[in-house]
Every structure is written in C-alpha cells, then in structure tokens.
C-alpha cells in the first residue's frame, strides 16, 4: 500500500486476531467497513488503521478454557 493509513486484509485480520475468512464475513455482516477493494477477480479489501482499531476495541476474543 502506498498510503500508510491503509492496511490489507491479512494485516487487518492479524491485528484483530481472526482469520481472513472471518474478516470477509464481518465485512458482509457490516461489522467492519473497508476503505475499498483492490481491483481484480480476487481483489482484497483494504482498511483504514482507524477502522481496524475501532473494531479491535469492540471485539473481545472468546476466552480459552
């Protein structure tokens, strides 16, 4: 990414502690809003750091037994 404020799907998922499939599902469910999508058949979403931080503050991973 040329804009230091944007991060890709893999980095966003890593910061949220979820896998990429879950992040894609969250986009479809409206839990997180992407800044855009890279063009192409399998274009990845890009997210602002602020949006990832906002969702991370709301997301509480399930406690391990």
N, C-alpha and C positions, 0 to 999 in steps of 0.2 A: 504494500500500500504506500502511496506517496504521501497521503495525509496521515500524520502521526496520531490523529484523533480517531482514526478508523482501524478496526481490527477485523480479521476474518473469522469465519465460523469455528475453525479449530481452536484458535486462541480464546474466543469468547466462551466456548464450551469448557475449555480447560479452566478458565477463571471462575466459571460457575460451578465447577465440579460435576459436570454432567457430560454425557456423550453427545456427539454431533446429531444423532438421530433425535434425541430428546430436545435439543435446541431447535431443530427444524419443526418438531411438533409444537413447541412453545410458540414459535412464530405463527404457525397456523392457528393456534388457540388464542392468539392475541396477548400472551403473557410477556412477550418481548417484541419490540418494534425494530426491524432492521433499518439501517440508513439507506440501504439499496441492495442491489443484487448485481453481481458481475455477469456480463452478457455471455451467452452461450447456452448450449443444451443443458449442461450441468452446472450452471453458474452458482457460485456460493454466495451466501448473504454476507454483507459487511455490516458492522455495528459500530456505533459511537462508543467510546470508552465510558461516557456518562450513562448511557443506557444500560450497559453491562453492569456498571457499578450500582445503578438503581435496582436492577433485578437481583443482583447478588445480595443486596441488603434485605430484600423481601424473601429470598429463598433460604430455607433452613433445611439442610440435608437431613435425611432420616438418621436417627441415632442407631449406631451399631449395637447389637445385643452383647 
